[in-house]
């Protein structure tokens, strides 16, 4: 028999190594000030873990462009394969996550951002239609902006998960056969 049996701890570890490392960035003023508990970070972490990622942690920042850019740059420099930001993607004055993200991206991937919005709208997630969230590559890191509602996170992750492995393989050169 070649390799570990499917579903075993060894198989799950190999799957996690294959997909790589992820970081979750929560963008929320109230959570950053300690006025509210983070409900979406644990959900994203759980969904990433189920998808086979090793989640390095969750970082909470306020809706400040500099803080968001710093968190993203730290993740990219730290070598994570995927950064998922949650929050700050709407149309209010403090929703600056896409603006901060745009300054970090080397190459946008608008097709994935459009797929996230379309699937969210199809599922009845109103936040999806208002989301200005971006998806793109910074260095060799895939950066994804999701809206902050639990419904947007669940739907966004369900849409994103099948695409991520392919993008990461392309970024690492593993698909060049």
Long-range contacts (C-beta under 8 A, 24 or more apart in sequence): 12-52, 15-52, 16-52, 16-53, 16-54, 17-54, 18-52, 18-165, 19-51, 19-52, 19-53, 19-81, 19-164, 19-165, 19-168, 20-53, 20-54, 20-80, 20-81, 20-82, 20-168, 21-53, 21-54, 21-55, 21-56, 21-79, 21-80, 21-81, 21-82, 22-48, 22-53, 22-54, 22-55, 22-56, 22-80, 22-81, 22-82, 22-83, 22-84, 23-55, 23-56, 23-57, 23-58, 23-59, 23-75, 23-78, 23-80, 23-82, 23-83, 23-84, 24-48, 24-55, 24-57, 24-58, 24-59, 24-83, 24-84, 24-85, 24-86, 25-58, 25-59, 25-60, 25-61, 25-68, 25-71, 25-72, 25-75, 25-83, 25-84, 25-85, 25-86, 26-58, 26-59, 26-60, 26-61, 26-85, 26-86, 26-87, 27-61, 27-62, 27-63, 27-68, 27-85, 27-86, 27-87, 27-88, 27-97, 27-148, 28-60, 28-62, 28-63, 28-87, 28-88, 28-148, 29-62, 29-63, 29-94, 31-60, 32-60, 32-61, 32-62, 33-62, 39-150, 40-86, 40-87, 40-148, 40-149, 40-150, 40-153, 41-86, 43-150, 43-153, 43-154, 44-84, 44-86, 44-146, 44-153, 44-157, 47-153, 47-154, 47-157, 47-161, 48-82, 48-84, 48-157, 51-157, 51-161, 51-164, 53-81, 53-82, 56-80, 63-87, 63-88, 63-94, 63-95, 63-96, 63-97, 64-96, 65-96, 65-99, 65-100, 65-103, 66-100, 68-96, 68-97, 68-100, 68-101, 69-100, 69-103, 69-104, 72-100, 72-101, 72-104, 72-138, 72-143, 73-104, 73-138, 75-141, 76-104, 76-138, 76-139, 76-141, 76-143, 79-140, 79-141, 80-141, 81-140, 81-141, 81-142, 81-168, 81-171, 82-141, 82-142, 82-143, 82-144, 82-164, 82-168, 83-141, 83-142, 83-143, 83-144, 84-144, 84-146, 84-157, 85-143, 85-144, 85-145, 85-146, 86-146, 86-147, 86-148, 86-153, 87-146, 87-147, 87-148, 88-145, 88-148, 89-127, 89-130, 89-131, 89-132, 89-133, 89-145, 89-146, 89-147, 89-148, 90-127, 90-130, 90-131, 90-132, 90-147, 91-130, 91-132, 95-132, 97-133, 97-145, 98-132, 98-133, 98-134, 98-145, 101-134, 101-136, 101-143, 101-145, 102-134, 104-138, 104-143, 105-134, 105-136, 105-137, 105-138, 105-143, 106-136, 106-137, 106-138, 106-139, 107-136, 107-137, 108-134, 108-135, 108-136, 109-135, 109-136, 109-137, 109-142, 109-167, 110-135, 112-144, 112-160, 112-163, 112-167, 113-145, 115-159, 115-163, 116-144, 116-146, 116-155, 116-156, 116-159, 116-160, 119-155, 119-156, 119-158, 119-159, 120-147, 120-151, 120-152, 120-155, 120-156, 120-159, 123-151, 123-155, 124-151, 125-149, 125-151, 125-152, 125-155, 127-151, 127-152, 128-152, 128-155, 128-156, 137-167, 137-171, 140-171, 140-172, 141-171, 142-167, 142-168, 142-171
